[in-house]
Each structure stands twice: as C-alpha cells, then as structure tokens.
Amino acid sequence: MPGNRLGATYLMIVATLAGVVALLVTVVRAAPTQGAPADLIRPVVALVVLTAIVALLMGVYRNVAVIRGAVPARYFRGYLADPPAEWVERPARAYMNLLELPVLFYVVCLLMLTTGRFDSIQVALAWVFVAARCAHAFIHVAFNYVPLRFAAFVAGVATLAIMWTRFAAQNLN
C-alpha cells in the first residue's frame, strides 16, 4: 500500500509539472510583441502584494496562537524555547520563501525595465511565476501538502530559469 501511495504522489507531481511545461512551451512559442513598462510592473506589484498578505497572515497566526495559549510569547524572543505547533509557523516559512527565490525575479524584472529589453513573452512568464508563487504560498499556509508544494516550487524555478535565459539571450549577443 505505501508503494502505491508513493507512486500516486509522484504521478501527481509529474502530471502537474507536465501541465506547467505545456503552459511554458505555449507561452514561449507565442509571437512576441514589445511590452510596455506597466505590463511588467504589474506582476512585480502582484508579488509584493502577495508577500504583504502572507506577512499579515504570519502576524495573525502568531498572535492568535499566543492569545489562545498555544505558544508562549517568550518563544518569539529567540525562537528557541517551547516551539509552537507546526500550523503557527507555516505562514512565517511561506513568508521567508517569498523573500528568497523571488529576489531573482525582482532582479531580472528590474534589469528588463532598466534596459527596456523585454517582450510580451517575458511579461507572460512573469505572470506565470507570480501564479506559481501564489500557489506555493497558498499550499504552504493552507494545508502544506509537500508534494504539491514541491511541484509549485519547481514550476516557479523553471519559469524563472526561462526568464533569465531569455533575458541573457536578448542582452548578451
């Protein structure tokens, strides 16, 4: 039985990632048009808003946990004593994830805006990245099913890799 469950889990991951690959191929094969700066700024702002929402959730979850007595306030002084239940810290870990990988997204978008060398495909890829980060954060905070969270993470990494590869190809020739 455990082998069947493991196989089903990996099948779900592969199917999810196959869908992402199909989406990325469709996006990259589209006919590019010149993008306007506002088109690229929108997904950047959307990711900042997502980060702010998760930060707010982190504060709410932690305060609710302290008020309910589920975690002593002293835990948050050094994060060493009396660790809380896993659900209390999920938004904090999701928040930290939104401050790690997305840094490369912000950098490539800033470089594209600075050079003015981006197209509608880069804008679409930016939105795919934001969607992947939204999915990752939602999964992490809501129910934390690791295989699905992993698929969302890989989708974001793959999208970001394509963005960087296209940016480099457009600017280093």
C-alpha positions, 0 to 999 in steps of 0.5 A: 500500500505505501508503494502505491501511495508513493507512486500516486504522489509522484504521478501527481507531481509529474502530471502537474509539472507536465501541465506547467511545461505545456503552459511554458512551451505555449507561452514561449512559442507565442509571437512576441510583441514589445511590452510596455513598462506597466505590463511588467510592473504589474506582476512585480506589484502582484508579488509584493502584494502577495508577500504583504498578505502572507506577512499579515497572515504570519502576524495573525497566526502568531498572535492568535496562537499566543492569545489562545495559549498555544505558544508562549510569547517568550518563544518569539524572543529567540525562537528557541524555547517551547516551539509552537505547533507546526500550523503557527509557523507555516505562514512565517516559512511561506513568508521567508520563501517569498523573500528568497527565490523571488529576489531573482525575479525582482532582479531580472524584472528590474534589469528588463525595465532598466534596459527596456529589453523585454517582450510580451513573452517575458511579461507572460512568464512573469505572470506565470511565476507570480501564479506559481508563487501564489500557489506555493504560498497558498499550499504552504499556509493552507494545508502544506501538502509537500508534494504539491508544494514541491511541484509549485516550487519547481514550476516557479524555478523553471519559469524563472530559469526561462526568464533569465535565459531569455533575458541573457539571450536578448542582452548578451549577443 
